Amino acid sequence: MWHYTKNKTYTVKFGYHVAKKIQESQQYVISLPRKDSKIWIWAWHLDIPHKIKLFLWKCLKGILPVKNSLQRRGVRGIDPICNMCGMAIETDVHTLRDCPWVAFMWEVGPLHICTKKHNGRGSLVDWIIWETERIPRESHDMFVTLLWSAWYGQKERSGRGSLPIGGYKINSDASIMQGQGTRIGAIIRDHGGCEIEAVSKRLPEDMEVIIAEATACKEGIGIALEVGIRNVVIETDNLQLFQALRSNESDFSYLGNIVEDIKSLLPCFISYSFSWVRRSGNVVAHNLARHAFSLNLLESVQGDFPPNIVNLILEETPH
């Protein structure tokens, strides 16, 4: 039985579409060679904020949401040319090394790194490895922090959040197993239904359902802001959370505090709205939360999921 369409009917057109999607999903995720596995130990021992470590992890996995990557993932309405220089396709290595604006930052910055000799050659991972082997160990924290600054500086100046046409939707969900903590999941899609980003995360404490749902919602909003999205519909299958998000009344409960945290992020969007959906319309977020049961405590997975999750996302992607 063909599982990729709602009517379970196979056609050559849909078969080709699914095969192409799976092939592309394998192309934009980089697996470092075993001989370079030491870079992961190096990365997680850096004395830098956790959010910068997560950014570095995305760099090393090749899953930064640059235009070239988003276009390969099926996001429509994207001009792949870099907004900053207008001279090249926006890849991760162009955004963080080769763009003239960033190259100038590296050259005049505290590490005085000249990137011209690398221009157009090698991958971002290769360059990170090369630079960290060249500069003193005590400068590694600064190098990665500058890398992170280059990314967010580019995003702010180029208006990365307005690249795709139309708005985006954030779906989130949570799953609790008594004595084994809480699992949350969230997915962000564009106006055409294509996945932009997705996350599964395992938290150590057993939460009440409504608290877990609110935490998952907050996680999804945070990731949307991280990738530069500014126009969103925030959708949940929990009616109590939906009502709390739309309420203007003060609530000093634990739930109220999380809702206030969420509302404090909303001014960062150009536009936003809330939506309630039945559980049957929130299947992918629900399965992302359930996938987190396979993770270690406090571990999260973003953009790199097993075939069953990828297939589920593909099944809900318009053909």
N, C-alpha and C positions, 0 to 999 in steps of 0.2 A: 504494500500500500504506500502511495506517495504522500509523505507527511508535510510537504512544504507549501501546499495550498489548502485552503479551507474546504474545498470540495473533494480533496484527496485524489484528484485526477492529474495524471502526468501528461505533460505536453513537451515537445522538443524545446519550445521557447522558454518555458519555466525551468526545464532541466539545464539549459545553457546558462540562464540567469543565476541559478543557485550555484552552479559549478564556478562561474566567474566570481561571484561574491566570496565563496570560500577560498578561492585562489588568492584574491586580493587581500582577504583578512590575514592570510598567512604571509603575504609579502611585506606588509607594513609593520610587522612585529619582528624585531631583531632578537636573535638568540646569540649571546656572546659565545665565542669558542671556549671550550673547556680550559684551554691554556690561559685564558684571560679571566677565569673565574675569580681570581684574587682581587679583581677590581670591585666586586660586590663587598668583600670584606673591607676593603679600603673605604668605599663609599659610606658604609654604615658606621664607621669609626670616626668619621669627620666630626669636628666640634662645631656644628652649624645647626640652626633651627630645623625642626622636623619637617616643616613645609618645604624647606630648601632641599632636604634629603629626598622628599617625594618627587620634587621637580627633577633632581638629578637621576632618580630611578627612571622617570619617564624618558629622559634623554638617552639613558643607556639601553632602554627597551625599544626606543624608536617610536614612541607613541605620543609625542607632542602634537597637539592639534594645529599644525601648520596648514596652510592652504593646500599644498600639494597632497598631504595626507588626507585631509577632509574630502578633497575632490575624488581621490581614489576610493574613498569609503562611500561614495555615492551622493555626497551633499551637492545639491544643485545650486546654480546661480552664483558660482564662485569664479572670480577672475584669479587665476593662479599666480599672477605677477605680484611681486613684493610691493606693498603700498608705500614703503619708505623710500626706496630708490627707483622703482619702476623699471629696473634693468634686468631682473632675473626672476625665475620661478621661486616662490617662497617655499623652500625646504627647511628642515631643521638646521642643517649646517649653514645655509645662507643666512637664516635669521639670527643665528648666534655667533657667526664668525665672518662670513664673506660679505654681508651687506656693508657698503661703505660707511654708513652711520655707525655700525657696530665696530667695524675695523678701526675707525678713528677712536672709539671709546677704549678699545684694547690697547692701542698705541700710546695714548696720553694718560692712561690709568696708572695706578700704583705699581703694576707688574710690568708695564711697558712691553707688551706682547705684540710682535709684528706678525700679522696674519696673512700678509700679501703672498708670501712664498707658498702658502697652502691653497690659495684662492682657486676654487673649482675642483680641488683634488681631495679624495678621501672622504670618509664618512665622519659624522660628528663624533661617534665613539672613538674612531681612530685618532682624531685630533685631541680629544680629552685625554686619552692614554698618553699620547706623545707629549703634550704640555705638562702633565703631572709627573712624567719621568724626567723632564728637563728642568723644571723650576724646583726650588728647595721645598722640602716637606712642610716646613712651617708656613709656606705660602699657599698650600692646597686649599685651606678653608677660604681664603680670600679669593682664589681663582674660581671656586664653585659659586661663591656668593656673587661675584661679578657676572658669572654666567647667568645666574638667576636674575640679576638686575637688568642684564641685556634683554632677556625675554620679556620681563614686565615693562621695561622701558619701551620696547618696540610695540607691545600690545597697547599701551596707553596712547602713544603718539599716532599709531596707524589706525586706531578705532577698530581693532580686530573683531569686536563683538557685533559690528554691523555688516560683516562680510556676506553671510548667506541671506538670500531674499526671504522675507517673512519672519515669523516668530518661531519660538521653540516651546516644547512642553517637557516638564519634569514630572516623572512618575516615581513614586517611592513606596516602599513597603517594609515591614519588619516581621521577624519570626522569632518566637521565644520557645526554648526548651528548658524546662525546670531543672535548675542545677548546672546548666551548661552555658549560661549566658544568653546574650541577645545577638541576633543577626539582622543586619539591615542591608537594603539594596536600593539602588536608584538608577534610572536611565534618563538620558536627555536625548530627545529627537528633534529634528528640524521640521519645517512646515510640510515637507513631503513624507514624513514618517521614518526617515533614515536616522540611524543611531549616530549621535555625535560623541557621546561619552557614556560610560556605565561603570558602576562600582558595586562591589560586595565587601562587607566589613563585619568582623566579629568583635563584639564588645564583651567584657568579662562579667558584668553584673546582670542579674535577672531583673528586667524592667517590667513595669505594667505595660500592657499592650499600647495604650494611648501615648505613654511616654516614649516607647520604642518607635511608634509611628512618627511622632513629632521629631525625634532624633534623626530618623531616616530622611524626613523632609528637609531638615536643616542641612544634612550632609549633601543632598542633591542640589540645594540652592548654592551651597558653598562651592561645589564643583562647577556649576554653571558660571558663577562669577569668575572662577579661576581660569576658565577657558575663554572668557571674554564675552559671554552672552549677555545681552541687555534687554531682550524682549521675551517674556516668558508667560506661559500658563502653568501654574503649579497645581498638579492634579493628585488627589489621594482617594483611596477607597474607604477611608475612615471618616464617617459622618461627623463624629465629635470633633475631630481635628479640623475638618473643613469649617465647621461652625465657629470654632475658636479662632481660626485664622481670619475670619471675616468679622468677628466681633470687635467692637470698640470699647467694651467694658474692661475694667481693671481686674486682673486675676493674679493673686499673690501665691498661688499654689506652685508646685514644681512644674506642672504642665504650663502654667501661665508664664513662668520664667523662660522656658524654652520657646514658647510662642513669641514672647517679647524679643528674644534673641533673633528669631526668624524675621520679625517685623523690622528690627534694626538694620537688617541687610537689604530690605526691599528698596530703600531710596537709591541703592546702587544700580537698579534697573531703570531703563527709560520708561518701560511699561510692564505691568504685571497684572495677573488676575488669578483667581482661585477657581478650581473646578472639582466637583465630586464625581466619581465614576464607580460603577458596580465592580465587585471583585473580578468578574469575568473580563473586565476591560483593563485590568492591572496585572495581567499574568506574568509579563516579563519581569517587572519589578519584584513581584512575589518570588519568582524563581531565582532572581539574583540574591534575594535575602536568604533563601534556603541554601543556595550554593555556599554561603558563608559558613555553614556548618562544617565544611571540609577545611576551613582555615584555622590557623593557630590564633590564640588570644591576641587581640589588638592588631591582627594582621588584616590588611585590606588588599583587594585586587581591583585594579582599574584598567579597563581596556584590553585585558588579556585573559579570555575565558575559554573553558573547555568546549568541545564541539556541541554538546547538548544545549548550552546557553546560546552559542552563536547561531545554531539552527533555529532556536526559538525566536531570536531577534530577526533572522532572515524571513521566517514565516510571517511575521507581522509587518515586514517591509513591503510597501506597495510595489507591484510589478508593472 
